[in-house]
Amino acid sequence: MSAEDSLAVSLLVILVIAAVTLMTILYSLFKNAGKRDELEELLADDEEDRKEELAGGETETREPWEKDSDWWKE
């Protein structure tokens, strides 16, 4: 095998590795595209609960380190 042949073969190997990597990424994206993450569901449930609490007439409590919502007006 000559030097030119080894260059062509190594370039082909690199292209095959890149193609396999791309196909693996695309496969995992399409495989998981329809699934909903458990953490996302938990966060959505917490957000709904928080909206219900606030709609119930309770005032929102602040932590001591939080600024007022209109701090920028001062």
Contacts in CASP RR format, 6 or more apart in sequence:
PFRMAT RR
TARGET T0000
AUTHOR 0000-0000-0000
METHOD contacts of the structure
MODEL  1
MSAEDSLAVSLLVILVIAAVTLMTILYSLFKNAGKRDELEELLADDEEDR
KEELAGGETETREPWEKDSDWWKE
1 9 0 8 1.000
54 60 0 8 1.000
END
